[in-house]
Every structure is written in C-alpha cells, then in structure tokens.
C-alpha cells in the first residue's frame, strides 16, 4: 500500500532530520544528553519513579537505567527519595537544577519545532499533534507502557 510506504519514509526522515532528537548526536545548545532528556521528561510527566519503573516504562533492562541514572545523580540532575508509599525501592525525582535544565532544553526544542511549523495554520498543528499522539499511544499500548498525556489529547 502506497500510504504505508509514504508513512514509513516520512517517519524515517523525522528520526533522521528532526531537531527534537538528532540521531546519534546532541544539538549544540542542548544541556542534557538524549537519555537524560527522555528519562527526566518521563519523571516530570509521571512523578518520582524507581529504576525498575523507569526500566519498565522504556523497555530497558535495569542495569542500563541504573547506569544512566547514576550519571544523572552525579551531575545533580536527579535525587533519590524514600518511596512515599513505603516501598523498598527509592524513587528518583528531578532536582531544582535538573528541572531548570530540562525546562531550558524543552523550550529550545519547542522553538525549533515552531520554526518548522511557522507557516502551518493553527488547526493543522492541532491535528498533527492529535494524530501523532494517537500513533504514539498505539505503539506504546502494544508495548504496555503508555506515556502520561494531558487529558483529552487523544480525542479529536
């Protein structure tokens, strides 16, 4: 089917060229590497999480997440807290510095996306967001690890 061939090509090009996530590289202005950005964004969206919860959310083994979070702990981007529900696992949360650096990178990413969409009508941007969120939610649903989204985003 030609539509699926066209979609495959366009998704490949998004991952190759999109300023949001430069493949294998880091934008020159980014304060965080890609793994820190993703993990910290998930913690920001969901709240404090254990290494096991992060590993499950991203489909990674705990040793990988442990290495990634160790670097973030050392850099002062995240901190460990006791589980507020009394569990044995410690929860990881953003530090004030981590939240500041994440917010700065998010703003720069949004500015980059805005430049790519500056000629788009607002309704086209809204429709693109809804369709992309729906696509991502479908992928996440098959893996059983949905990303927290604002209420109503998937309705349209």
N, C-alpha and C positions, 0 to 999 in steps of 0.2 A: 504494500500500500504506500503510495507516494507521500501521504501526510505523515506517516511514521518515519519514513526516510528523511523528510524535511525536518521533522521534530528532532530526530537523533542528531542530525548535523547541527542544528541550532543549539541544542543542549551542549554538544561538544564545544562549540565556539564560545558559549557562555563560560564554561570552565577554563577555556584557554585564554580568553581575552578580557573577561570581566575584571574591572579594577577592584571589585569586592574581595576576590580571592585569587590573587595572582598565582598560577600553578607553579609550585616549587619555588616561589620567590616571595619576597616580602616587599610591599610597597615602601618606597624610600621614607615616607613620612610615618609609617606605622610604628607605634610604640610597643606593640605586642606581636609575638610570632603567631602563626595561624592556629596552632594547637591551643595556646593560651587564650586567644581571642574566642575560639569556639567553646572551650570549657568554661571560661568566665561568663560568656553570654548565656550558657545554659544555667549556671548558678544564679545569674542575675534574673533570669526568667522564672526559675523554679524555686529559688531559695536555697539555703545551705544543703549540701549533698555530701554523702560519703564517697570514698573512692569506688566502692562497689556499685553505688547508684550511678556514678558517672560512667563507669565501665559499661554497665548495662545500657545506659542511655545512648552511648556511642558505638556499642557493639565491639568494644575493645577488651583485651584482657587486662586484669587489674595491675599487672606489672608495668604495662605501658602507661596507664593512667597514673600509677604511682610515680614513675619517672617524670612524667610531665608536670604533675602537681608538686613534686619535690623542687623542681626548678622555680616554679611559681611561688612556693613558700619561701625559698631562699631569696628571691627577688622582692619579697614583701608585698606581693600582689594578692595573695590569699592567706587565710589563717585558719587554724583548727579550733573548733569549739566542741564541748561535750554535746552529745545528741540531746536536744531539749525533750525528747520523748523517752529518755532514759536508756536508749540502746547502747550497746557496747562500742559501736563504730563512732569515730569522731566525725563531725561534719565540717566541711570546708565552706568558707564564705569569703567574699571579697573584703579586702581591707579598704580603707578610705583611699589609699594610693592606687590600689587595683581598680576601684570603681572610677576614679578620676581618669586613669589611663584608658580603661575600656570605653568610657564616655567620649574621650577625645578621639579614639580610633573610630568609634561608631559615627561620630559627627563627620569625620573626614570621608568615611565610606559613603555616607548619605550624600555629601557634597559631590562625590564622584558619580554616584548614580544619578543625581539630579542633573548633572551636566549631560549625561547620556540621554536623559528623558526631557530635556528642556523644551523641545518642540512638540511634545505629546500633549494632547488635551487631558485635563484632569480625569475625565471619565475613562479614558484609555489606560491611564496609570492605575486607577482603582480596579479596573477589570483585569489588568495584568497581575496585580497583587493578588486578587482573589483566585485567579486561575493558577498562578504559581504556588500559592499556599495550598490549594486543593491538590495539585500534583505532588507537592512535598508531603502533605498529610497522607496521601495514598501510599507513597513509598515508605513512610515511617510506620504506617499501620501494618503493612506486610511484615515489617521487622519487629513490630510490637513495642516501638519506642517513640511515641509521639512527642513532638516538641510543644511546650506550652505556648499557646497563642491567645491573643485577645479574643474575648467573647464576640461571636458573630462574624469573625473574619472569613470563615469558610462559607457563610451564607451569601447569596448574591442574587 
